[in-house]
């Protein structure tokens, strides 16, 4: 059976550290700075024969209406409503403070099973806070150290006992039978509308949004069923120039966003129609190409554009000129706030994914190579002609080709680009990165 567990508590009590400990991977950002987690992050692990969906939440804080903290609270309360079990965490070293008491009262009223967790309880420094936590009215606390792994076995046993006899709120999920989801990372500069786009795609206010730049701090994944296809969307922190990153939390956020790019299969680069294709946008696109990910460019806030036809035509020409390494990359206008252009965007994503996975027959590749050599003969440095004998495709994701060549080190980069452009045009490979490697050697199939 599948259960949902939410970790709640005020900021900096160690929720993300426990989340990472339970899932066995460092997924959530962890730092001494409070308030690093803003959206709720989900992952999965197994507890005996139970499948657990665990949710890391933002720290509960007193907040003003309309503030970032208020939006963080709404996300936390949404997680609380989904949970079959709540892990309410306190900092045993700091002891119980008024904020713990206020939020414990809210948790008691939620009508959900609750397990009180006293974190940072290693050594004598946590004793007073551990015993003081009894007055929260949430039962006997479990003393742990999420950072050092102490007390985790006891916590798991208590979680198992709490879930015994509980009917899960969410239906059963058999992950083995589900199609592996297509991983899509949404990236871009701060305030381009990445979180708003994800909310529009999934049809709910899942991500915190607002006019403030930098609201998203770590890469949060959400699942989507698009036209029968399982999709996992990754919302990432806005990527700024390195020189403008001053604080450690933002540095951690950028590292997390770059990791999301590396683990994605398709990357959607979101531009702001008011100032598209700035240097940082081009830097991000180049990074995606170097990582070998499929790329789609989306231009957000399109509802604000008056001359739509002329503007999109101009943008596509600029993209073709500025990003020759991904020639033919799709450029899709969208309005995340109004929910327009989303189907076109997803169709472009699926098409880019198919191109990224494309494999070509060896016979067709060598016919292409023969024709390319006839149209443009390789150079002859030192009076000796470079011979290109054979081409094959060892890998896709992205399409990767090897050409067996007499003197690969002497072949100019311009000739390699000529072959890459020919591959892209002849075999309909728009937008995807293409890897072309030259190898010294003879035709491995000669005489066979």
C-alpha positions, 0 to 999 in steps of 0.5 A, spaced: 500 500 500 502 507 498 502 512 504 503 519 504 508 522 510 509 530 511 515 533 515 512 539 518 516 544 523 518 551 524 524 553 520 531 550 521 529 544 525 532 539 520 526 537 516 530 537 509 536 533 513 531 528 515 528 527 508 534 526 505 536 521 510 529 517 509 530 517 501 537 515 502 539 521 497 541 528 498 535 531 494 533 537 498 538 543 499 541 543 506 544 549 510 544 553 516 540 559 513 533 558 515 528 558 510 532 554 504 526 550 503 520 554 500 516 549 496 514 542 498 518 537 495 516 529 494 520 523 493 519 515 495 522 510 499 519 503 502 518 502 509 517 494 510 511 492 505 509 499 504 510 504 499 511 511 502 511 518 499 515 523 503 514 530 503 519 535 505 515 542 507 517 549 508 518 552 515 512 554 519 512 561 520 508 567 522 506 571 516 502 577 513 497 576 508 500 576 501 507 575 503 512 569 501 511 566 508 504 566 507 504 562 500 509 558 503 504 556 509 499 555 504 504 549 501 505 546 507 498 546 509 496 543 503 501 537 504 498 536 511 491 535 508 494 530 503 498 526 509 496 519 512 502 521 517 505 527 520 512 528 522 512 534 527 519 536 528 522 540 533 529 542 535 531 539 541 537 543 543 533 550 542 527 547 546 520 548 545 519 555 543 512 559 542 512 558 534 512 550 536 506 551 541 502 555 536 503 550 530 503 544 534 496 546 536 494 547 528 497 540 527 493 537 533 486 540 529 488 536 523 485 530 525 491 526 522 496 521 526 502 525 528 509 523 530 513 528 534 520 528 532 525 531 537 531 532 532 538 534 534 538 530 540 545 527 540 548 528 547 546 532 553 545 538 550 538 536 547 535 533 553 531 539 556 528 540 549 526 533 549 523 532 555 520 539 554 516 537 548 511 532 552 507 539 553 506 540 546 500 534 547 503 530 541 505 524 545 512 521 546 517 524 542 522 520 538 529 522 539 533 523 533 539 526 530 538 526 522 545 529 521 548 523 524 543 518 523 542 516 530 535 514 532 533 513 525 531 505 526 527 507 532 523 513 528 522 508 522 519 503 527 514 508 530 512 510 523 510 503 521 506 502 528 503 509 526 501 507 519 498 500 522 491 500 521 491 506 517 487 507 510 491 511 506 488 517 503 491 516 496 490 510 492 495 505 491 500 506 486 504 500 483 511 504 480 513 497 477 507 497 472 507 505 471 511 507 465 518 511 467 516 518 466 519 523 461 524 528 465 523 535 463 527 541 467 524 548 466 530 553 467 531 560 465 533 567 469 529 569 475 522 571 474 521 568 467 515 565 470 518 558 471 513 556 477 507 559 474 508 555 467 508 548 472 502 550 475 499 552 469 501 545 466 498 541 472 492 545 473 493 547 480 497 552 485 503 547 486 509 552 486 509 558 490 509 564 485 509 572 485 512 578 482 519 577 487 525 574 483 528 568 486 522 565 490 524 558 488 530 555 491 531 548 490 529 543 484 522 541 486 519 535 481 511 534 480 508 529 476 503 530 470 499 525 466 499 528 459 495 525 454 497 518 457 504 519 458 507 520 464 511 526 465 515 529 471 517 536 471 522 539 475 522 547 477 528 550 478 531 556 481 533 562 476 540 562 473 543 568 474 550 570 472 556 568 477 558 574 479 551 576 481 551 570 486 552 573 493 549 569 498 550 561 499 543 559 499 543 562 492 549 558 490 546 552 493 540 553 489 544 554 482 548 548 483 541 544 484 538 547 478 544 545 474 544 538 477 536 538 474 539 539 467 544 534 467 538 529 470 533 531 465 531 528 458 528 535 455 530 542 458 525 547 457 528 554 457 523 559 458 524 566 456 521 573 458 518 576 452 520 583 455 527 581 454 529 575 451 535 572 449 540 576 453 547 573 454 545 569 460 539 565 456 544 564 451 549 561 456 544 557 459 542 554 452 549 553 451 550 549 457 544 545 455 547 543 449 554 541 452 550 537 457 547 533 451 540 534 453 534 535 448 532 543 448 525 547 447 525 554 448 519 557 450 517 565 450 513 567 456 508 572 457 506 572 450 499 575 452 503 582 453 506 582 445 502 586 440 505 584 434 505 577 435 507 574 428 512 579 426 515 578 433 515 570 433 518 570 426 524 575 428 525 571 435 526 564 431 531 568 426 535 570 432 535 564 435 538 560 429 543 566 428 545 566 436 545 558 437 547 554 431 549 549 436 542 547 436 540 549 429 532 548 428 531 548 436 523 549 437 521 556 439 514 556 442 510 562 445 506 561 451 502 565 456 503 561 463 499 566 467 493 565 461 494 558 460 495 559 453 500 555 448 501 549 453 499 544 448 504 546 443 509 547 448 508 539 450 508 537 443 514 540 441 517 537 448 515 530 446 517 531 438 524 534 441 524 527 446 523 523 439 529 526 435 533 526 441 532 518 441 533 517 434 537 512 431 539 511 424 541 505 420 549 504 418 547 503 411 544 510 410 549 513 414 555 511 409 551 513 403 550 520 406 558 520 408 559 518 401 555 524 398 558 529 403 565 527 401 563 528 393 560 535 395 566 537 399 572 533 399 576 533 405 582 538 406 589 535 404 594 538 409 601 537 407 599 534 401 596 528 403 588 527 403 585 526 409 580 519 408 574 518 411 572 511 411 566 509 415 560 512 419 556 509 425 552 511 430 554 507 437 549 511 441 542 516 441 540 520 447 543 525 444 545 522 437 552 520 437 556 518 431 563 516 429 567 517 423 573 512 422 578 517 419 586 516 417 588 522 420 583 525 425 587 530 429 588 534 422 581 534 420 579 541 421 573 543 426 570 546 420 569 540 416 566 536 422 561 542 423 559 541 415 558 534 417 554 535 423 549 540 419 549 535 413 546 530 418 541 535 421 538 536 415 538 529 411 536 526 417 531 531 420 535 532 427 532 539 428 534 542 435 538 536 438 545 536 440 549 532 435 556 528 437 561 527 432 567 523 434 573 522 429 577 515 430 583 513 427 582 506 424 579 502 418 572 500 417 571 495 422 566 491 418 571 491 412 571 483 409 566 481 413 
